[in-house]
C-alpha cells in the first residue's frame, strides 16, 4: 500500500524533489506552485498556524525514496485569502451546531490563479497518483478532524478526477486575455470594434497625460528600493480592501532573491518618483497579474498598469495568456474574456454535503450562462459595416 507523508513545512522536502513533481512534463513548474514561492510564504511568516494557514503538505514517495507526487495543503481556521467563497456554508453549518473549522485547503495561499494542485512527477501514473492523493486528503481531514476539503483553482482534469472520489464540483469565473499571435498592441486593437478601439487608445493616452512614464522591471533590475516602493502601494491597497494585507515586506525580498527572473514589476513614475505599480509573475506561456497599488490617483492609470501593459509585455514575450486575477467585468472592455475556473469540495457531514450539492448545481448553471452572456458582450469585431467605420 502506498504511504503518504504529511509535511509541516516546505523546508522538509528538497526544492528539486518538490519542483520535479510541480513541473510535471514542463521544464520547470509554474511560479505559484514552485518550492521557491510556497517556501517564501512560509519563511516570511505569512503562512503559518498563527495566520490560519498551517502547512500540511502531502508527499507520496516512490520505491526509490524520491517524491512521486505532492500536494500544497493547509489546515485552515478561517476562510480568508482563498477567493472561492464558502463563508455562507460555514455560517449555516455553525448555526446548525456544527464546527466548520478547521478545514483542509489545497491551494496557493492568497492567489486566485488556476493550475495543477495534485502535482505528479513526469513518468508516474497520473490517474493512479491522483486517486491516491485524493484518498490521502480525506485521511488527512479525518486525522485533523476537519469538516471539509477544498481544492481551489484546480485544472478541469483534476476537478473531474476528484468528483469520481466523491468531491463536489464548483465553478466560477475569471477574465483572461488571449494572444492570437498579435505582433503589437496596435494589431490587437485592430481586432476590436471601432468604438472600443478608439476608447482604449484614448484611455492609454490619458493614463500617462500627467507626465507619467512606465517602466518594466524584472530580474536584476528589481532592487530593494523598487520592492520598497511597490510594498507601499501594496499595503495601501491591501488595507483598503482587506483591512490587513496578507503579505509582509520580507516575502517580497525573498521573492526577489529567489524568483526575480519570473517577476515583472510594472511601475509608473511621475516627477522622479514611483507613484503606482503592479506585480506580475511570468509563467511558461502566460503572465499572471497579481497585486496593484498607488500613492497618487490618475484617471485610467490602474487600467494602463495592470491590463494594457500586461498585454504589451505578453505580446513582446510571445506569451499566450494574461490572467489578471479574480473578478472584474471591467476587464471585458479591455479584451479580457470570461473563463471558467474549477474547484472541488469534500464535506464530511451528510446534511451539509446535501445542501451544498444542491446549491452548487444551481451555481454551475448560473456561471455557465453568465460566461456565455458576457462573452457575447466582448469588444471584438463582429463584421458589421458600422463597426468598421473609424
C-alpha positions as CSV (number, residue, x, y, z in Angstrom):
1,X,0.0,0.0,0.0
2,X,1.3,3.5,-0.9
3,X,2.1,5.6,2.1
4,X,1.7,9.4,2.1
5,X,3.7,11.7,4.4
6,X,2.4,14.9,5.9
7,X,5.0,17.7,5.9
8,X,4.6,20.7,8.4
9,X,6.9,22.8,6.2
10,X,8.3,23.0,2.7
11,X,11.7,23.0,4.5
12,X,11.2,19.3,5.0
13,X,11.5,18.5,1.3
14,X,14.2,19.4,-1.2
15,X,13.4,22.0,-3.8
16,X,14.5,19.6,-6.6
17,X,12.1,16.9,-5.3
18,X,9.1,19.2,-5.0
19,X,9.7,21.0,-8.2
20,X,10.1,17.8,-10.2
21,X,6.5,17.0,-9.2
22,X,5.3,20.5,-9.6
23,X,6.7,20.8,-13.1
24,X,5.2,17.6,-14.4
25,X,6.0,17.5,-18.1
26,X,7.1,21.1,-18.2
27,X,10.8,22.3,-18.0
28,X,10.0,24.0,-14.7
29,X,6.9,24.5,-12.5
30,X,4.5,27.4,-12.9
31,X,5.7,30.0,-10.4
32,X,2.9,29.7,-7.8
33,X,3.3,26.0,-7.1
34,X,7.1,26.1,-7.1
35,X,9.1,25.3,-4.0
36,X,10.6,28.8,-4.0
37,X,7.3,30.7,-4.0
38,X,5.5,28.5,-1.4
39,X,8.6,28.3,0.8
40,X,8.9,32.1,0.7
41,X,5.3,32.4,2.1
42,X,6.3,30.1,5.0
43,X,9.7,31.5,5.7
44,X,8.4,35.1,5.7
45,X,5.7,34.1,8.3
46,X,2.8,34.9,6.0
47,X,1.8,31.3,6.0
48,X,1.8,29.5,9.4
49,X,-0.5,28.3,12.1
50,X,-0.8,31.7,13.7
51,X,-2.1,33.3,10.4
52,X,-4.6,30.5,10.0
53,X,-2.6,28.7,7.3
54,X,-1.0,25.7,8.9
55,X,1.1,23.7,6.3
56,X,0.1,20.1,5.9
57,X,1.6,19.2,2.6
58,X,1.2,15.7,1.3
59,X,4.1,13.7,-0.3
60,X,3.8,10.4,-2.0
61,X,7.2,8.7,-2.3
62,X,8.2,6.2,-5.0
63,X,10.3,3.0,-4.4
64,X,13.5,5.0,-4.8
65,X,12.6,7.3,-2.0
66,X,12.0,10.3,-4.3
67,X,8.7,12.1,-4.3
68,X,6.3,10.9,-7.0
69,X,3.6,13.3,-6.2
70,X,2.9,16.2,-3.8
71,X,0.0,18.5,-2.7
72,X,0.3,22.0,-1.3
73,X,-2.2,21.6,1.6
74,X,-3.1,23.7,4.6
75,X,-5.2,23.3,7.7
76,X,-7.3,26.5,7.9
77,X,-9.0,28.2,10.8
78,X,-10.9,30.7,8.7
79,X,-11.8,31.3,5.0
80,X,-9.8,34.4,4.2
81,X,-7.3,34.7,1.4
82,X,-8.9,32.0,-0.8
83,X,-11.1,33.8,-3.4
84,X,-13.5,30.8,-3.6
85,X,-16.1,31.8,-1.0
86,X,-17.6,29.4,1.5
87,X,-18.3,31.6,4.4
88,X,-22.0,31.1,3.9
89,X,-21.5,27.3,4.2
90,X,-19.6,27.9,7.4
91,X,-22.3,30.1,8.9
92,X,-25.1,27.7,8.0
93,X,-23.2,24.7,9.5
94,X,-22.3,26.5,12.7
95,X,-25.9,27.8,13.2
96,X,-27.0,24.1,13.0
97,X,-24.5,23.2,15.7
98,X,-21.6,22.0,13.6
99,X,-17.9,23.1,13.6
100,X,-16.8,24.2,10.2
101,X,-13.2,24.9,11.2
102,X,-10.6,23.6,10.9
103,X,-10.9,22.7,7.2
104,X,-8.3,21.4,4.7
105,X,-7.4,23.8,1.9
106,X,-5.5,22.7,-1.2
107,X,-4.4,26.0,-2.8
108,X,-1.8,28.6,-3.3
109,X,-2.4,31.0,-0.4
110,X,-3.7,34.4,-1.3
111,X,-3.6,33.6,-5.0
112,X,-6.6,33.2,-7.3
113,X,-4.6,31.5,-10.1
114,X,-5.7,28.3,-11.8
115,X,-3.2,25.4,-12.2
116,X,-2.3,21.9,-11.1
117,X,-2.9,21.1,-7.4
118,X,-2.3,17.4,-7.4
119,X,1.3,17.6,-8.6
120,X,2.6,14.4,-10.2
121,X,6.1,13.8,-11.4
122,X,6.5,13.1,-15.2
123,X,6.6,9.4,-15.9
124,X,4.3,8.5,-13.0
125,X,0.8,7.1,-13.5
126,X,-1.2,10.3,-13.2
127,X,-4.6,8.7,-12.7
128,X,-3.4,6.4,-10.0
129,X,-1.4,9.1,-8.2
130,X,-4.4,11.5,-8.3
131,X,-6.6,8.8,-6.8
132,X,-4.1,8.1,-4.1
133,X,-3.7,11.8,-3.3
134,X,-7.5,12.2,-3.2
135,X,-7.8,9.4,-0.7
136,X,-4.9,10.8,1.3
137,X,-6.6,14.2,1.6
138,X,-9.7,12.5,3.0
139,X,-7.5,10.7,5.5
140,X,-5.8,14.0,6.4
141,X,-9.2,15.6,7.0
142,X,-10.3,12.8,9.3
143,X,-7.0,12.8,11.1
144,X,-7.2,16.5,11.8
145,X,-11.0,16.4,12.5
146,X,-11.6,18.8,9.7
147,X,-15.1,19.4,8.4
148,X,-14.2,19.6,4.7
149,X,-11.5,19.7,2.0
150,X,-11.4,22.5,-0.6
151,X,-9.2,22.1,-3.8
152,X,-9.4,25.5,-5.3
153,X,-8.4,26.8,-8.8
154,X,-7.6,23.3,-10.0
155,X,-7.4,22.1,-13.5
156,X,-10.5,20.8,-15.1
157,X,-8.9,17.3,-15.3
158,X,-8.3,17.3,-11.6
159,X,-11.8,18.6,-10.9
160,X,-13.2,15.7,-12.9
161,X,-10.9,13.1,-11.2
162,X,-11.8,14.4,-7.7
163,X,-15.5,14.2,-8.5
164,X,-15.1,10.5,-9.1
165,X,-13.8,10.3,-5.5
166,X,-16.9,12.0,-4.1
167,X,-15.8,15.6,-4.2
168,X,-18.5,18.2,-5.1
169,X,-17.9,20.2,-8.3
170,X,-17.8,24.0,-8.3
171,X,-17.2,26.6,-11.0
172,X,-16.6,30.3,-11.0
173,X,-15.5,33.0,-13.5
174,X,-12.4,35.0,-14.3
175,X,-11.3,37.2,-17.2
176,X,-8.3,36.3,-19.3
177,X,-6.7,38.0,-22.3
178,X,-5.7,35.5,-25.1
179,X,-2.9,36.3,-27.6
180,X,-4.0,35.4,-31.1
181,X,-0.5,35.8,-32.4
182,X,-0.5,39.6,-32.3
183,X,2.7,41.4,-33.4
184,X,1.9,44.5,-31.4
185,X,-0.7,46.1,-29.2
186,X,-1.9,48.1,-32.2
187,X,-2.5,44.8,-34.1
188,X,-4.6,43.6,-31.1
189,X,-6.6,46.8,-31.3
190,X,-7.4,46.2,-34.9
191,X,-9.3,43.1,-33.8
192,X,-11.7,45.2,-31.8
193,X,-14.8,47.0,-32.9
194,X,-14.1,50.6,-33.9
195,X,-15.8,52.3,-30.9
196,X,-13.9,50.0,-28.5
197,X,-10.6,50.6,-30.3
198,X,-11.0,54.4,-30.1
199,X,-11.9,54.2,-26.4
200,X,-8.8,52.2,-25.5
201,X,-6.5,54.4,-27.5
202,X,-7.9,57.4,-25.6
203,X,-7.7,55.6,-22.3
204,X,-4.0,54.8,-22.8
205,X,-3.2,58.4,-23.8
206,X,-5.0,59.9,-20.8
207,X,-3.4,57.4,-18.3
208,X,0.0,59.0,-18.8
209,X,-1.1,62.5,-19.6
210,X,0.2,63.9,-16.3
211,X,3.9,63.3,-17.2
212,X,3.8,59.7,-16.2
213,X,6.3,57.2,-17.6
214,X,6.1,53.4,-17.3
215,X,8.9,51.0,-16.6
216,X,9.2,47.2,-16.7
217,X,11.5,45.8,-14.0
218,X,12.5,42.2,-14.0
219,X,15.5,40.1,-12.8
220,X,18.4,42.1,-11.5
221,X,16.5,45.4,-12.3
222,X,14.2,44.8,-9.3
223,X,16.2,46.4,-6.5
224,X,15.2,46.5,-2.8
225,X,14.3,50.2,-3.4
226,X,11.9,49.1,-6.1
227,X,10.4,46.5,-3.7
228,X,10.1,49.2,-1.0
229,X,8.1,51.4,-3.4
230,X,5.9,48.6,-4.5
231,X,5.3,47.5,-1.0
232,X,3.9,51.0,-0.1
233,X,1.5,50.6,-3.0
234,X,0.5,47.1,-2.0
235,X,-0.1,47.9,1.7
236,X,-2.2,51.0,0.8
237,X,-4.5,48.9,-1.5
238,X,-4.5,45.9,0.8
239,X,-5.5,48.0,3.8
240,X,-8.5,49.4,1.9
241,X,-9.6,46.0,0.5
242,X,-8.9,43.6,3.4
243,X,-8.1,45.6,6.4
244,X,-4.7,44.0,6.8
245,X,-2.6,42.9,3.8
246,X,-1.8,39.2,3.6
247,X,1.9,39.6,2.7
248,X,4.7,41.3,4.5
249,X,7.8,43.1,3.3
250,X,10.1,40.1,3.9
251,X,8.1,38.0,1.5
252,X,8.8,40.3,-1.4
253,X,12.5,40.3,-0.6
254,X,12.5,36.5,-0.7
255,X,10.6,36.5,-3.9
256,X,13.1,38.9,-5.5
257,X,16.1,36.9,-4.2
258,X,14.8,33.5,-5.5
259,X,12.5,34.2,-8.4
260,X,13.4,37.6,-9.8
261,X,13.6,36.3,-13.4
262,X,9.9,35.2,-13.0
263,X,8.8,38.6,-11.6
264,X,7.7,41.6,-13.6
265,X,7.1,44.9,-11.8
266,X,5.2,47.4,-14.0
267,X,6.0,50.7,-12.3
268,X,4.6,54.2,-13.1
269,X,6.8,57.2,-12.4
270,X,6.0,60.9,-12.1
271,X,8.2,63.8,-11.2
272,X,11.1,61.4,-10.5
273,X,9.4,59.0,-8.1
274,X,7.3,55.9,-8.4
275,X,3.6,56.6,-7.8
276,X,1.9,53.3,-8.8
277,X,2.8,49.7,-9.7
278,X,1.7,46.2,-10.3
279,X,3.4,42.9,-9.7
280,X,3.1,40.1,-12.3
281,X,4.6,36.6,-12.3
282,X,5.9,35.1,-15.6
283,X,4.9,31.5,-16.3
284,X,5.8,29.1,-19.1
285,X,3.2,30.5,-21.5
286,X,1.3,33.2,-19.6
287,X,1.6,36.3,-17.5
288,X,-0.1,36.3,-14.1
289,X,-1.2,39.7,-12.8
290,X,-1.2,39.8,-9.0
291,X,-1.1,43.0,-6.9
292,X,-1.6,46.7,-7.7
293,X,-1.4,49.8,-5.7
294,X,-0.7,53.6,-5.9
295,X,0.0,56.6,-3.9
296,X,-1.4,59.1,-6.4
297,X,-4.7,58.8,-8.3
298,X,-4.6,59.4,-12.0
299,X,-7.5,58.6,-14.4
300,X,-7.1,55.2,-16.1
301,X,-3.7,54.6,-14.6
302,X,-4.9,51.4,-13.0
303,X,-6.1,50.0,-16.4
304,X,-2.8,51.0,-18.0
305,X,-0.5,49.5,-15.4
306,X,-2.5,46.3,-14.7
307,X,-4.1,45.4,-18.1
308,X,-2.7,47.2,-21.1
309,X,1.0,47.0,-20.0
310,X,0.4,43.3,-19.3
311,X,-0.8,42.8,-22.8
312,X,2.1,44.7,-24.2
313,X,4.5,42.5,-22.2
314,X,2.8,39.3,-23.2
315,X,3.0,40.2,-26.9
316,X,6.6,41.1,-26.6
317,X,7.4,37.8,-25.0
318,X,5.1,35.7,-27.1
319,X,3.1,34.6,-24.1
320,X,-0.3,33.1,-24.9
321,X,-2.5,34.3,-22.0
322,X,-2.7,37.1,-19.5
323,X,-4.5,36.2,-16.3
324,X,-5.4,39.4,-14.4
325,X,-6.7,37.9,-11.2
326,X,-10.2,37.5,-9.7
327,X,-13.4,39.2,-10.6
328,X,-13.8,42.4,-12.6
329,X,-16.3,42.7,-15.5
330,X,-14.5,46.0,-16.3
331,X,-11.8,43.8,-17.9
332,X,-14.2,42.7,-20.6
333,X,-14.0,46.1,-22.5
334,X,-10.2,45.7,-22.5
335,X,-10.2,42.4,-24.3
336,X,-10.2,40.0,-21.3
337,X,-12.9,37.4,-21.9
338,X,-14.7,35.2,-19.4
339,X,-13.1,31.8,-18.5
340,X,-14.4,29.1,-16.2
341,X,-12.4,28.2,-13.0
342,X,-12.8,25.0,-11.1
343,X,-12.8,23.8,-7.5
344,X,-13.6,20.6,-5.8
345,X,-15.1,20.2,-2.3
346,X,-15.3,17.2,0.1
347,X,-17.7,17.6,3.0
348,X,-17.9,15.1,5.9
349,X,-21.3,15.9,7.2
350,X,-24.1,14.3,5.1
351,X,-26.6,17.1,5.8
352,X,-24.2,19.9,4.9
353,X,-23.0,18.0,1.9
354,X,-26.5,17.5,0.5
355,X,-27.3,21.2,0.9
356,X,-24.1,22.4,-0.7
357,X,-24.5,19.9,-3.6
358,X,-27.9,21.4,-4.4
359,X,-26.6,24.9,-4.2
360,X,-23.6,24.1,-6.5
361,X,-25.8,22.5,-9.1
362,X,-27.7,25.9,-9.5
363,X,-24.4,27.9,-9.2
364,X,-22.8,25.9,-12.1
365,X,-25.7,26.6,-14.3
366,X,-25.6,30.3,-13.5
367,X,-21.8,30.5,-14.1
368,X,-22.1,28.8,-17.5
369,X,-24.9,31.1,-18.6
370,X,-23.1,34.2,-17.3
371,X,-19.9,33.3,-19.2
372,X,-21.9,32.8,-22.4
373,X,-23.7,36.1,-22.0
374,X,-20.6,38.1,-21.1
375,X,-18.6,36.6,-24.0
376,X,-21.2,37.9,-26.4
377,X,-20.6,41.4,-25.0
378,X,-16.8,41.3,-25.7
379,X,-15.2,44.2,-27.6
380,X,-14.1,42.2,-30.7
381,X,-15.4,42.9,-34.2
382,X,-18.3,41.0,-35.4
383,X,-18.0,42.1,-39.1
384,X,-20.7,44.7,-39.4
385,X,-20.1,47.7,-41.6
386,X,-20.8,50.1,-38.8
387,X,-18.2,48.6,-36.6
388,X,-15.5,49.0,-39.3
389,X,-16.0,52.8,-39.8
390,X,-13.4,54.9,-38.0
